[in-house]
Amino acid sequence: MGVAGWSTTEPADIGDLTLLPRGFMWNSDPNGVMAEIIRNVTTGGKRYDGFLFERELREYNFHYPQDENSQFVAMYRAARAQDIYFVPDSDNMAGVIRVRLEEPNYLPKNTGAPGHINDSMQMWFMWTFRISTEVDEEVLLP
């Protein structure tokens, strides 16, 4: 399994990606579905749900040292500003997905224990990249 990567333009091959220094953790949750529903309830309690659309919701957990923080911040800032293309496994370019960030803030959690990497002791962080797949805009008819 390769590392995760991202791009602001649709990537054709691995060379088009900005690769992260490591892949996501196995405790990630990449299989959710979120739906946008309008709910109306009558005064008598009858409920009517209007389904608008649904998207896949994915949560990828990353564990990384302080030295790698800037690379995750860069992906967060890119996804916050616009849709990006995300590849969870760079060994499988067929897995490219267009996503939108679902978290307004970048708040990685310190794991509470230092780790040794690159000949230094560093703080280690866990961060969940919470995204949803983007849907193409639909044309609404009058």
Buried (B, 14 or more C-beta within 10 A) or exposed (E): EBBBBBBEEEBEEEEBBBBBEBBBEEEBEEEEEEEEEEEEEEEEEEEEEEEEEBBBBBBBBBBBBBEBBEBBEEBBEBBBEEBBBBBBBBEEBEEBBBBBBBBEEBEBEEEEEBBEBEEEEBBBBBBBBBBBBBEEEEEEEE
